Amino acid sequence: MSRSDCSFVRLSNGLRIAYAEQGARDGPAVVMLHGYTDSHRSFDLLRPHLPEGWRVIAVSARGHGQSDKPEGGYAMADIAGDIPLVLDALGIVRALLVGHSMGAAQALQIASDHPRRVAGLVLISAFASFSDNPAVAELEAAVSGFQEHVDPEFVLAFQESTFAEPIPQRFLDTVIGESLRCPTFVWRAALQGQINAPIADAALRCQAPALLIHGAKDAFVPIEDQLKLRDLLPSVRIFSMQGVGHTPHWERPVETASLIQAFVGELADTSALLRHASFG
């Protein structure tokens, strides 16, 4: 039941993917998917507050963190398609998916394409669409102007724009460092993959129950996006955190963990998903 440092798994498609794992190997599986240019380190503040009886796995998407960075394959279907292969490689049949921002869109795509693998969804700061969002358009304009190397000052400003409440300086330094691991082509390709992502279609096909966690001061995702997703998903709850920005799991990790645990408790009460570690 120990918390481990970064590990690597080789997928059947040849990619080497980085991840961090903690908890009981025979516990219910909870797979965490990070936001744009982040990595599995995005969940460093949240993971310590989750039960040690859960098997919690935070994954770095292709192109991000210490995972392989292929020249192509950054459409949402590609990034999402890696996760069932991660589950296969780690011997997990079914998991709860916790996704932040890009990771929330990724989780919806996985639930749409592989419904039997997904027990439920926790979608943190989830977009209903990237393509008609002014903040995303501004980001796209900035990223299109990148030169050979990503400017650390831009990364600092970008990451600071994601939170409304203070976060630990050491953790901010970590997430800036992780964003700088992404080459310029990944910044461009992963953003375009999000802009083109058919989120509404994925949500409509989704069968899994979902919890939406949203910061009331989110500079990227308006509350209207949460309402649109509510209308598209089959079973959903929305929780809005007052005073919080785009990163509730950074700004309020204890509260975010409590919401996830309560949601899992509801799943267990209604369908016995937690009995005998039946997530995975």
C-alpha positions as CSV (number, residue, x, y, z in Angstrom):
1,M,0.0,0.0,0.0
2,S,2.9,2.3,-0.7
3,R,3.1,5.4,-2.8
4,S,5.6,5.0,-5.5
5,D,7.7,7.3,-7.6
6,C,7.4,7.5,-11.4
7,S,7.2,4.2,-13.2
8,F,7.0,3.3,-16.9
9,V,4.9,0.9,-18.9
10,R,5.3,-0.2,-22.5
11,L,2.0,-0.3,-24.4
12,S,1.1,-2.7,-27.2
13,N,1.3,0.2,-29.6
14,G,5.0,0.6,-28.7
15,L,4.7,3.8,-26.7
16,R,6.5,4.1,-23.3
17,I,4.1,5.8,-20.9
18,A,5.1,7.3,-17.5
19,Y,2.8,7.0,-14.5
20,A,2.8,7.2,-10.7
21,E,0.9,4.6,-8.6
22,Q,-0.1,4.3,-5.0
23,G,-2.4,2.2,-2.8
24,A,-3.5,-1.4,-2.7
25,R,-2.8,-3.4,-5.9
26,D,-6.1,-5.3,-5.3
27,G,-8.1,-2.2,-4.6
28,P,-10.5,-0.4,-6.9
29,A,-8.7,1.3,-9.7
30,V,-8.8,5.1,-10.1
31,V,-6.9,6.4,-13.2
32,M,-6.1,10.1,-13.2
33,L,-5.7,12.1,-16.5
34,H,-4.0,15.5,-16.4
35,G,-4.6,18.7,-18.3
36,Y,-2.8,20.3,-21.3
37,T,1.1,20.3,-21.0
38,D,0.8,18.9,-17.5
39,S,1.8,15.4,-16.4
40,H,1.0,12.8,-13.8
41,R,2.6,15.3,-11.3
42,S,-0.5,17.4,-11.7
43,F,-2.1,15.1,-9.1
44,D,0.7,15.3,-6.5
45,L,-1.3,17.5,-4.2
46,L,-4.5,15.4,-4.5
47,R,-3.2,11.8,-4.3
48,P,-2.2,11.9,-0.6
49,H,-5.8,12.6,0.4
50,L,-7.2,9.6,-1.3
51,P,-7.8,6.3,0.5
52,E,-4.8,3.9,0.7
53,G,-7.2,1.1,-0.1
54,W,-7.7,2.4,-3.7
55,R,-5.3,1.6,-6.5
56,V,-4.6,5.2,-7.8
57,I,-2.7,5.6,-11.0
58,A,-1.8,9.0,-12.4
59,V,-0.8,8.8,-16.1
60,S,1.3,11.1,-18.2
61,A,-0.3,11.4,-21.7
62,R,1.8,10.8,-24.8
63,G,3.9,13.9,-25.5
64,H,3.8,15.0,-21.9
65,G,6.0,14.6,-18.9
66,Q,8.4,11.7,-19.2
67,S,6.2,9.7,-21.6
68,D,7.2,9.1,-25.2
69,K,6.8,12.1,-27.6
70,P,6.0,10.7,-31.1
71,E,5.8,13.2,-33.9
72,G,2.1,12.6,-34.5
73,G,-1.0,11.1,-33.0
74,Y,-2.3,13.9,-30.8
75,A,-6.0,13.8,-31.8
76,M,-8.2,13.2,-28.8
77,A,-9.0,9.7,-30.1
78,D,-5.2,8.9,-30.1
79,I,-4.5,10.3,-26.7
80,A,-7.6,8.6,-25.2
81,G,-6.8,5.4,-27.0
82,D,-3.6,4.9,-25.0
83,I,-5.5,4.6,-21.7
84,P,-7.2,1.2,-22.3
85,L,-3.8,-0.1,-23.4
86,V,-2.4,1.2,-20.1
87,L,-5.2,-0.6,-18.3
88,D,-4.4,-3.8,-20.2
89,A,-0.7,-3.5,-19.4
90,L,-1.4,-3.0,-15.7
91,G,-4.0,-5.8,-15.5
92,I,-6.9,-3.5,-14.8
93,V,-10.4,-4.5,-16.2
94,R,-12.4,-1.4,-15.2
95,A,-11.6,1.9,-13.6
96,L,-13.0,5.2,-12.3
97,L,-11.5,8.0,-14.5
98,V,-10.6,11.3,-13.0
99,G,-9.8,13.8,-15.7
100,H,-8.8,17.5,-15.5
101,S,-9.4,19.9,-18.5
102,M,-7.8,18.0,-21.4
103,G,-7.9,14.9,-19.3
104,A,-11.7,15.4,-18.8
105,A,-12.2,15.4,-22.6
106,Q,-9.9,12.4,-22.7
107,A,-12.0,10.6,-20.1
108,L,-15.2,11.3,-22.0
109,Q,-13.7,9.9,-25.1
110,I,-12.6,6.7,-23.3
111,A,-16.0,6.3,-21.7
112,S,-17.6,6.7,-25.2
113,D,-15.3,4.3,-27.0
114,H,-14.8,1.7,-24.2
115,P,-17.9,1.8,-21.9
116,R,-17.1,-1.5,-20.3
117,R,-13.8,-0.2,-19.0
118,V,-15.2,2.8,-17.2
119,A,-17.0,2.6,-13.8
120,G,-17.6,6.3,-13.5
121,L,-16.2,9.8,-14.4
122,V,-14.9,12.6,-12.3
123,L,-14.5,15.6,-14.7
124,I,-12.6,18.5,-13.2
125,S,-12.9,21.8,-15.1
126,A,-14.4,20.1,-18.1
127,F,-14.9,21.9,-21.4
128,A,-18.1,21.3,-23.4
129,S,-16.3,22.6,-26.4
130,F,-12.8,23.9,-27.1
131,S,-13.5,25.3,-30.5
132,D,-15.7,28.3,-29.5
133,N,-13.9,29.3,-26.3
134,P,-12.3,32.8,-26.4
135,A,-9.6,31.8,-23.8
136,V,-8.6,28.8,-25.9
137,A,-8.5,31.0,-29.1
138,E,-6.2,33.4,-27.3
139,L,-4.0,30.5,-26.2
140,E,-4.0,29.1,-29.8
141,A,-2.8,32.4,-31.1
142,A,0.0,32.5,-28.6
143,V,1.1,28.9,-29.2
144,S,1.1,29.3,-33.0
145,G,3.8,32.0,-32.6
146,F,6.2,29.8,-30.6
147,Q,9.7,29.6,-31.9
148,E,12.0,26.5,-31.6
149,H,11.9,26.6,-27.8
150,V,9.0,27.3,-25.4
151,D,9.5,30.5,-23.4
152,P,9.6,29.8,-19.7
153,E,8.1,33.2,-19.0
154,F,5.1,32.2,-21.1
155,V,4.8,28.9,-19.3
156,L,4.8,30.8,-15.9
157,A,2.1,33.2,-17.1
158,F,0.1,30.3,-18.5
159,Q,0.2,28.2,-15.4
160,E,-0.5,31.2,-13.2
161,S,-3.6,31.9,-15.2
162,T,-5.1,28.6,-14.3
163,F,-5.5,29.1,-10.5
164,A,-7.4,31.8,-8.5
165,E,-6.2,30.8,-5.0
166,P,-2.6,30.4,-4.0
167,I,-0.8,27.1,-4.5
168,P,2.5,26.0,-3.0
169,Q,5.5,27.6,-4.7
170,R,7.4,24.4,-4.9
171,F,4.4,22.7,-6.6
172,L,4.1,25.6,-9.1
173,D,7.8,25.2,-9.9
174,T,7.1,21.5,-10.6
175,V,4.2,22.0,-13.0
176,I,6.2,24.7,-14.8
177,G,9.0,22.3,-15.2
178,E,6.6,19.6,-16.5
179,S,5.1,22.0,-19.1
180,L,8.7,22.8,-20.3
181,R,9.2,19.1,-21.0
182,C,6.6,19.4,-23.8
183,P,8.3,20.3,-27.1
184,T,6.8,23.1,-29.2
185,F,5.2,20.6,-31.6
186,V,3.4,18.9,-28.7
187,W,2.1,22.3,-27.5
188,R,0.7,22.9,-31.0
189,A,-0.5,19.4,-31.8
190,A,-2.1,18.6,-28.4
191,L,-4.0,21.9,-28.5
192,Q,-5.2,21.3,-32.0
193,G,-6.3,17.9,-30.9
194,Q,-8.4,19.4,-28.2
195,I,-9.9,22.1,-30.4
196,N,-11.0,19.4,-32.8
197,A,-12.3,17.0,-30.1
198,P,-15.9,16.0,-30.5
199,I,-16.8,16.4,-26.8
200,A,-20.5,16.7,-27.3
201,D,-20.7,13.5,-29.3
202,A,-18.6,11.6,-26.7
203,A,-20.8,12.9,-23.9
204,L,-23.9,11.8,-25.7
205,R,-22.6,8.3,-26.1
206,C,-21.3,8.1,-22.6
207,Q,-23.1,5.6,-20.3
208,A,-21.1,6.2,-17.1
209,P,-22.3,8.3,-14.2
210,A,-20.3,11.5,-13.8
211,L,-19.3,14.1,-11.3
212,L,-18.5,17.6,-12.6
213,I,-16.2,19.7,-10.4
214,H,-15.9,23.4,-11.5
215,G,-14.2,26.5,-10.1
216,A,-16.5,29.5,-10.0
217,K,-13.5,31.7,-11.0
218,D,-12.3,29.4,-13.8
219,A,-10.8,31.7,-16.5
220,F,-11.1,29.1,-19.2
221,V,-14.3,27.1,-18.6
222,P,-17.6,29.0,-18.0
223,I,-20.3,27.5,-15.9
224,E,-22.4,27.3,-19.1
225,D,-20.1,24.4,-20.2
226,Q,-21.0,22.5,-17.1
227,L,-24.7,23.0,-17.8
228,K,-24.3,21.8,-21.4
229,L,-22.5,18.7,-20.2
230,R,-25.2,18.1,-17.6
231,D,-27.7,18.0,-20.4
232,L,-25.7,15.7,-22.5
233,L,-24.6,13.1,-19.9
234,P,-27.0,10.4,-18.7
235,S,-26.3,10.8,-15.0
236,V,-24.4,13.7,-13.6
237,R,-23.9,15.9,-10.5
238,I,-22.2,19.4,-10.6
239,F,-20.3,20.9,-7.8
240,S,-19.0,24.5,-8.1
241,M,-16.2,25.7,-5.8
242,Q,-16.5,29.4,-4.9
243,G,-13.3,31.4,-5.3
244,V,-11.5,28.6,-7.2
245,G,-10.0,28.8,-10.7
246,H,-9.3,26.2,-13.4
247,T,-7.4,23.8,-11.0
248,P,-9.6,22.7,-8.0
249,H,-7.3,19.8,-7.4
250,W,-4.4,22.2,-6.9
251,E,-6.3,24.9,-5.0
252,R,-8.5,22.8,-2.8
253,P,-7.0,19.2,-2.9
254,V,-8.6,18.1,0.4
255,E,-12.1,19.2,-0.7
256,T,-11.6,17.7,-4.2
257,A,-10.6,14.4,-2.7
258,S,-13.6,14.5,-0.4
259,L,-15.9,15.0,-3.4
260,I,-14.3,12.1,-5.2
261,Q,-14.7,9.8,-2.2
262,A,-18.3,10.8,-1.8
263,F,-19.0,10.1,-5.4
264,V,-17.3,6.7,-5.2
265,G,-19.4,6.0,-2.1
266,E,-22.6,6.8,-4.1
267,L,-21.5,4.4,-6.9
268,A,-20.8,1.7,-4.3
269,D,-24.2,2.3,-2.7
270,T,-26.1,2.1,-6.0
271,S,-24.3,-0.6,-7.8
272,A,-21.8,-2.3,-5.4
273,L,-18.9,-1.2,-7.6
274,L,-16.5,-1.2,-4.7
275,R,-17.3,-4.7,-3.4
276,H,-14.5,-7.1,-3.9
277,A,-12.5,-4.5,-5.8
278,S,-14.8,-4.8,-8.8
279,F,-13.5,-1.5,-10.4
280,G,-10.5,-3.4,-11.7
